[in-house]
Amino acid sequence: MAYYAQPAAANYNTPPTHAHRQRGYRICDQCGAAETPTVSKFRLCGGCMTTQYCSPDCQKTHWPSHKAICQHTASQLSGVKQQAMGSGYVDENLAKNLRKFTSAHTALLGWAGFQALQLKRVPANVRQNALLVDLSYHHNHPESHRRFSIASTHVVPRTYVRDPLVMGDIQRREERCRASGGIGTLVIIIQCAGVSQVMPVEVDPPSKISWDTREDWPKVLHHFVESGRTDFQPISTTSRGVYYG
């Protein structure tokens, strides 16, 4: 067992008790604004359920450039459903529920990827590697995001993602992130029973991220997923004290 002089990696035992303006992990795909969950939450594209927007106007403006990847992702969802109905092996709603799981745990998965790739120590890892999260599925749970549990986690080369349209979308985000001063796009791959989703997270320079560096991120990831908690906030230890978010 590992012991740390630092505080726990997150609001592990109880939710944070102090008020703190939380900056979200979602970036509007049109204007680049960062979500602030305590003020207003971004909307997901209804077609692909992965791209997010701060307003209907941004969603409408972005549609011409988003159309190809959106229709590609939507067709994959449809294909999984048809395969499930034909085989009887996979829940026909598995792909949809996987996206709900990813949306519910966006903050947790982004933090885990940041820690797994050690981006605070080695920012260049963001261009080489990705975090792969393998899930087990429990189709009988009444809450869709709680139908999954963590089976295993691995750091894999980015070449694990082979879909050219998905890679093109990651590259577009990468260029936008670097143009605004970030280090690039963190890639997290969530997969279950042959269905996968790629979650891209545009990462600020490490100097702007005050999160504590943690090696116990797999334990934290398991804890929040298994307990069904969606209130994860990482801890930042600063000269002014300890903050969540």
C-alpha positions, 0 to 999 in steps of 0.5 A: 500500500502506498502512503502520501504526504499530499492530500487525497487525489480527489474528493474521494471520501466526501464531496468538496465542502467549499464553493469553487468555480469549476472549469469544465473539461469540455471545449465548444467545438466552434468557438473554443470556449471552456465549459463552466458547469456551475454556470451552464452545461454544454450540449452534446451533438444529438447525432454523434453524442461526442461533440459539444457546443456552448450554444445552438448558434455555435452548433449550427455554424459548425455543422458544415465541418462537423457533418462528416465525422458526425454521420460516420459516428452515427453510422457506427452506432447504428451498425452496433445496434443492428449487430446486437439485434442479430446476434443477441449477444450485445445489448442493442443500447451498449454504444449509446450507454457507453457514450452516456458513461463517458459524458457522466465521467468526463472530468474523471477520465480526463484527469486519469488520462493526464495522470496516466501519461504523466503529462505534468512531468513529460508533456510530449507524451500527449503526442505519442500515447493514449489511455485505454480503458477497458470496461465490463458491462452489466446490462441490468442496472437501472442507471445507464452510466452505472452499467459499466465497471473498470476491467483494466487500464493501459497506456497504448501508442496513439496508433491504436486509433486507426480510423482516419476520420477520428484521427483527422478530428483529433488532429484538428483539435490538436492544431486548435489547442496548440494555436491557443497555447496548449500542449495538444490533445489527450486521447482516451479510448474507452471500449467495451465488448467490441464497442469503443469511443475516443474521447479527445481532451485539449490540454493546457500547458502544465504550468497552468494546471495545478493538479497534484501529480498522483500515481494512485489514479487507477484506484481513484478511477475504480472508486468513482466508477464503481460507486456511481459518483459523477462529482469527481474533482481533482485536488490542487495543492497551492500556496493558498491552500487546497482546492478542488477542480 
